[in-house]
Amino acid sequence: MKKGKRIVRLFKGIILLIAILMLTGAILHSTYYKGKLEQIIPYGRLVDVNDGQMHVCSMGKGEVTIVLLPGLGIPLPSADFAPLMRKLSEKYTVVCIEYFGTGFSSMTSKPRTCENYVEEIRMALNQAGYKPPYVLMAHSISGVYSEYYSARYPDEISAVISLDGTSTAFYNEMPAIFKSILRIAQFQQAIGVTSMVTPLAVNRNDLISRGYSEKEINDIIVFSGFTINTNLVEQIENSSGFIKQTMNLGFPESVPYFKVISRQTYETTNKQLVKAGLSPQEYQLKHLERIGGHARYEILDGSHFIYLNNVERIAAITDDLLTIDTQRE
């Protein structure tokens, strides 16, 4: 019986310790880490869009305007795209749009649909003083928005460059387990786990070698602890719906299209593709087929975040695509 009581006391002690750690983490998240977040000044400007404000960051003063659109869950796109922006800004005007609930942008009550994302992009660019036509350079899920934008407003788009963009030729409902994972991630964020763990997972030397500044790295780390919010959760949960809203819209032949595909994506299968009877190669090729015969592509070594280690090549692809387009005109 004494042994049993000791086990119970030990168990209670462990629970109490966990509760204290969680409470401490939650307090740090809402005070110390929140304070660090609020000290960071926006890189660009905040413009009024519907019921909130969107952050628009730009570099360069070229005649052609390239609009960078981020993928899902990027904490601070204006810093994440910085090395690529610096390279492209040598010849072009480069503008990074941060969606509602992302980076320095505020939240919105507007539903997360393809139509709303596209209209918000258009409004933010217009409010910031940028006029079409634009070259859309879209990463991941933003590739879907770029196709929707091109289908609805082809005269406003001079080209689309997809950075390992999501295929709109393949639709599948999001697995229910993803929603559970999101809830767990939200809880971890709320008790400060994300803010405390992220600095340990970041390879600073590697990022510096890729062209990031110390400030950009520090800012990304701070924002990483506040990434998951209601807008982002809705965006993730509706991501399959975005594909469904876009896949039946014909992509205009008048808009040049180039897809940069990461080798990791091109060679790695997953359960959803296996279930659909598709190889990762077929997943990509069917997407290009949906875009049309004018679609071009190149496979580059790297992860899904293909712009991290291929800045020079992406810039060269951009130059070639826009030069060819100009010659045709």
C-alpha positions as CSV (number, residue, x, y, z in Angstrom):
1,M,0.0,0.0,0.0
2,K,2.9,2.4,0.8
3,K,4.4,1.6,-2.6
4,G,1.0,2.4,-4.2
5,K,0.8,5.7,-2.4
6,R,4.3,6.7,-3.5
7,I,3.3,5.9,-7.2
8,V,0.2,8.0,-6.9
9,R,2.2,10.9,-5.3
10,L,4.8,10.6,-8.1
11,F,2.0,10.6,-10.7
12,K,0.4,13.7,-9.2
13,G,3.8,15.4,-9.1
14,I,4.4,14.7,-12.7
15,I,1.0,16.1,-13.6
16,L,1.6,19.2,-11.5
17,L,5.0,19.7,-13.1
18,I,3.5,19.5,-16.6
19,A,0.8,21.9,-15.7
20,I,3.3,24.4,-14.3
21,L,5.4,24.1,-17.4
22,M,2.4,24.6,-19.7
23,L,1.2,27.6,-17.7
24,T,4.7,29.1,-17.8
25,G,4.9,28.5,-21.5
26,A,1.5,30.1,-22.1
27,I,2.5,33.2,-20.1
28,L,5.8,33.5,-22.0
29,H,3.9,33.2,-25.3
30,S,1.4,35.9,-24.5
31,T,4.0,38.3,-22.9
32,Y,7.7,37.8,-23.7
33,Y,7.3,36.3,-27.2
34,K,4.3,38.5,-28.1
35,G,6.4,41.5,-27.0
36,K,9.2,40.5,-29.4
37,L,6.7,40.1,-32.2
38,E,5.2,43.6,-31.7
39,Q,8.7,45.2,-31.8
40,I,9.3,44.1,-35.4
41,I,8.5,46.8,-37.9
42,P,6.8,45.9,-41.2
43,Y,9.3,45.6,-44.1
44,G,6.8,47.3,-46.5
45,R,3.5,49.0,-46.1
46,L,0.1,48.0,-44.8
47,V,-2.8,48.8,-47.2
48,D,-6.6,48.7,-46.5
49,V,-8.3,45.7,-48.0
50,N,-12.0,45.0,-47.1
51,D,-12.2,44.6,-43.3
52,G,-8.4,44.5,-42.6
53,Q,-4.9,45.4,-43.7
54,M,-2.5,43.5,-46.0
55,H,1.2,43.8,-46.0
56,V,2.8,44.6,-49.3
57,C,6.6,44.5,-49.5
58,S,8.6,45.5,-52.6
59,M,12.1,45.8,-54.0
60,G,13.5,47.1,-57.3
61,K,12.2,49.6,-59.9
62,G,12.0,47.6,-63.1
63,E,9.3,48.1,-65.7
64,V,8.0,44.5,-65.2
65,T,6.2,43.8,-61.9
66,I,6.7,40.3,-60.5
67,V,4.3,39.4,-57.7
68,L,5.5,36.8,-55.2
69,L,2.7,34.7,-53.6
70,P,3.5,32.5,-50.6
71,G,2.6,28.9,-49.8
72,L,0.7,27.6,-46.8
73,G,1.9,28.3,-43.3
74,I,4.9,30.5,-44.2
75,P,5.4,32.6,-41.0
76,L,6.8,35.7,-42.7
77,P,6.8,35.6,-46.5
78,S,8.5,39.0,-46.9
79,A,11.5,37.6,-45.1
80,D,11.3,34.1,-46.5
81,F,11.4,35.4,-50.1
82,A,14.1,38.0,-49.4
83,P,17.1,36.4,-51.2
84,L,14.9,35.7,-54.3
85,M,13.5,39.2,-54.1
86,R,16.9,40.8,-53.9
87,K,18.1,38.8,-57.0
88,L,15.0,39.5,-59.1
89,S,15.0,43.2,-58.1
90,E,18.2,43.7,-60.1
91,K,16.0,43.8,-63.2
92,Y,12.3,43.9,-62.1
93,T,10.0,45.5,-59.6
94,V,9.3,42.6,-57.1
95,V,6.3,42.7,-54.8
96,C,5.5,40.2,-52.1
97,I,1.9,39.9,-50.9
98,E,1.2,38.6,-47.4
99,Y,-2.3,37.1,-47.2
100,F,-4.6,37.9,-44.3
101,G,-3.4,36.0,-41.2
102,T,0.1,35.8,-42.5
103,G,3.2,37.9,-41.7
104,F,2.4,41.5,-40.9
105,S,-1.1,41.3,-42.4
106,S,-4.1,41.5,-40.1
107,M,-7.0,38.9,-39.9
108,T,-10.1,39.0,-41.9
109,S,-13.7,37.7,-41.5
110,K,-14.0,37.0,-45.2
111,P,-14.3,33.3,-46.1
112,R,-11.2,31.7,-47.5
113,T,-12.0,31.0,-51.1
114,C,-10.1,31.2,-54.4
115,E,-12.2,34.1,-55.5
116,N,-11.6,36.1,-52.3
117,Y,-7.8,35.4,-52.4
118,V,-7.6,36.7,-55.9
119,E,-9.7,39.8,-55.2
120,E,-7.6,40.5,-52.2
121,I,-4.4,40.3,-54.2
122,R,-5.8,42.6,-56.8
123,M,-7.0,45.1,-54.2
124,A,-3.7,45.1,-52.2
125,L,-1.7,45.7,-55.4
126,N,-4.0,48.5,-56.5
127,Q,-4.0,50.1,-53.1
128,A,-0.2,50.0,-53.0
129,G,0.0,51.7,-56.4
130,Y,0.9,48.8,-58.7
131,K,-0.9,48.4,-62.0
132,P,-1.3,45.3,-64.2
133,P,-0.2,43.4,-66.1
134,Y,1.7,41.3,-63.5
135,V,4.0,38.3,-63.6
136,L,2.7,36.0,-60.9
137,M,5.4,33.9,-59.2
138,A,3.5,31.6,-56.9
139,H,4.7,29.0,-54.5
140,S,2.7,25.8,-53.5
141,I,-1.0,26.5,-52.9
142,S,-0.6,30.0,-54.4
143,G,-0.1,28.2,-57.8
144,V,-3.8,27.5,-57.6
145,Y,-4.7,31.1,-56.9
146,S,-2.5,32.2,-59.8
147,E,-4.4,29.9,-62.2
148,Y,-7.7,31.2,-60.9
149,Y,-6.5,34.8,-61.3
150,S,-5.3,34.1,-64.9
151,A,-8.6,32.4,-65.9
152,R,-10.7,35.3,-64.5
153,Y,-8.5,38.2,-65.5
154,P,-6.1,37.1,-68.3
155,D,-5.5,40.7,-69.4
156,E,-4.0,41.5,-66.0
157,I,-1.4,38.6,-66.1
158,S,1.6,38.7,-68.4
159,A,3.0,35.3,-67.2
160,V,2.8,32.7,-64.4
161,I,5.9,31.1,-62.9
162,S,4.9,28.3,-60.5
163,L,7.4,27.4,-57.8
164,D,6.5,23.8,-57.1
165,G,2.8,24.7,-57.3
166,T,0.0,22.5,-56.3
167,S,-1.6,20.6,-59.2
168,T,-5.1,21.5,-60.2
169,A,-5.5,18.3,-62.2
170,F,-5.9,16.2,-59.1
171,Y,-8.6,16.6,-56.5
172,N,-8.9,14.7,-53.2
173,E,-10.6,15.5,-49.9
174,M,-8.2,16.5,-47.1
175,P,-7.8,13.6,-44.7
176,A,-9.6,14.1,-41.4
177,I,-6.5,13.5,-39.4
178,F,-5.1,16.8,-40.8
179,K,-7.7,18.7,-38.8
180,S,-6.6,16.9,-35.6
181,I,-3.0,17.8,-36.3
182,L,-3.9,21.4,-36.7
183,R,-5.6,21.5,-33.3
184,I,-2.6,19.9,-31.7
185,A,-0.3,22.5,-33.4
186,Q,-2.6,25.3,-32.2
187,F,-2.3,24.0,-28.6
188,Q,1.5,23.7,-28.9
189,Q,1.7,27.3,-30.1
190,A,-0.6,28.6,-27.3
191,I,1.6,27.1,-24.6
192,G,4.8,28.5,-26.2
193,V,6.3,25.2,-27.4
194,T,6.7,26.4,-31.0
195,S,8.5,29.6,-29.9
196,M,10.9,27.7,-27.7
197,V,11.6,24.8,-30.1
198,T,11.9,26.8,-33.4
199,P,15.3,28.4,-32.6
200,L,16.8,25.0,-31.9
201,A,15.6,23.7,-35.3
202,V,17.0,26.6,-37.4
203,N,20.4,26.2,-39.1
204,R,21.5,29.8,-39.1
205,N,24.8,29.2,-41.0
206,D,22.9,27.4,-43.8
207,L,20.4,30.2,-44.1
208,I,23.1,32.9,-44.1
209,S,24.9,31.0,-46.9
210,R,21.7,31.1,-48.9
211,G,21.5,34.9,-48.7
212,Y,19.4,35.6,-45.6
213,S,20.4,38.3,-43.1
214,E,20.5,37.8,-39.3
215,K,17.5,40.1,-38.9
216,E,15.4,38.1,-41.4
217,I,16.3,34.8,-39.7
218,N,15.5,36.2,-36.3
219,D,12.2,37.7,-37.5
220,I,11.1,34.4,-39.1
221,I,11.8,32.6,-35.9
222,V,9.7,35.0,-33.9
223,F,6.8,34.9,-36.4
224,S,7.0,31.1,-36.4
225,G,5.5,31.1,-32.9
226,F,2.4,32.9,-34.1
227,T,1.7,31.3,-37.4
228,I,-1.4,29.3,-36.7
229,N,-4.5,31.4,-36.5
230,T,-8.2,31.1,-37.7
231,N,-7.4,32.4,-41.2
232,L,-4.5,30.0,-41.7
233,V,-6.5,27.0,-40.3
234,E,-9.4,27.9,-42.7
235,Q,-7.0,28.2,-45.6
236,I,-5.5,24.7,-44.9
237,E,-8.9,23.1,-44.3
238,N,-10.2,24.6,-47.6
239,S,-7.1,23.8,-49.7
240,S,-8.8,20.9,-51.4
241,G,-11.7,23.1,-52.2
242,F,-9.5,25.7,-53.9
243,I,-8.4,23.0,-56.3
244,K,-12.0,22.1,-57.0
245,Q,-12.9,25.8,-57.6
246,T,-10.1,26.1,-60.2
247,M,-9.7,22.8,-62.0
248,N,-12.5,23.3,-64.4
249,L,-11.5,26.8,-65.4
250,G,-9.5,26.8,-68.7
251,F,-6.1,28.3,-68.4
252,P,-5.7,31.0,-71.0
253,E,-3.3,30.3,-73.9
254,S,-2.3,33.9,-74.0
255,V,-0.6,33.7,-70.6
256,P,2.9,32.1,-70.7
257,Y,3.3,29.4,-68.0
258,F,6.5,27.9,-66.5
259,K,6.5,25.4,-63.7
260,V,9.6,24.9,-61.5
261,I,9.3,21.4,-60.0
262,S,11.5,20.3,-57.1
263,R,13.1,16.9,-57.6
264,Q,11.9,15.9,-54.2
265,T,8.3,16.5,-55.2
266,Y,8.8,14.9,-58.6
267,E,10.3,11.7,-57.2
268,T,8.4,11.2,-53.9
269,T,5.0,9.5,-53.7
270,N,2.4,9.7,-51.0
271,K,-0.7,7.8,-49.8
272,Q,-3.1,10.1,-51.6
273,L,-1.3,9.6,-55.0
274,V,-1.1,5.8,-54.5
275,K,-4.8,5.8,-53.7
276,A,-5.5,7.7,-56.9
277,G,-3.2,5.4,-58.9
278,L,-0.9,8.2,-59.8
279,S,2.9,8.3,-59.7
280,P,4.4,11.6,-58.6
281,Q,5.6,12.1,-62.2
282,E,2.0,11.6,-63.5
283,Y,0.8,14.1,-60.9
284,Q,3.0,16.8,-62.4
285,L,2.6,15.9,-66.1
286,K,-1.2,15.8,-65.8
287,H,-1.1,19.3,-64.3
288,L,1.0,20.6,-67.2
289,E,-1.4,18.9,-69.6
290,R,-4.3,20.7,-67.9
291,I,-2.6,24.1,-68.3
292,G,-2.1,23.5,-72.0
293,G,0.5,22.8,-74.7
294,H,2.3,26.1,-74.1
295,A,3.2,25.1,-70.5
296,R,6.9,24.6,-69.9
297,Y,8.7,23.1,-66.9
298,E,12.1,22.3,-65.4
299,I,13.0,20.0,-62.5
300,L,15.5,21.4,-60.1
301,D,17.3,19.8,-57.2
302,G,15.8,20.7,-53.8
303,S,12.8,20.4,-51.5
304,H,9.3,21.8,-51.9
305,F,10.7,25.2,-50.9
306,I,12.6,25.2,-54.2
307,Y,13.4,28.9,-54.0
308,L,15.8,28.4,-51.0
309,N,18.6,26.9,-53.1
310,N,17.8,27.9,-56.7
311,V,17.7,31.7,-56.6
312,E,20.0,32.1,-59.6
313,R,18.3,29.5,-61.7
314,I,14.8,30.8,-61.0
315,A,16.0,34.3,-62.0
316,A,17.5,32.9,-65.2
317,I,14.2,31.1,-66.0
318,T,12.3,34.3,-65.4
319,D,14.6,36.3,-67.8
320,D,14.3,33.6,-70.5
321,L,10.5,33.4,-70.2
322,L,9.9,37.1,-70.2
323,T,12.4,37.7,-73.1
324,I,10.7,35.1,-75.2
325,D,7.3,36.6,-74.4
326,T,8.5,40.1,-75.4
327,Q,10.0,38.8,-78.7
328,R,6.6,37.2,-79.6
329,E,4.9,40.5,-79.0
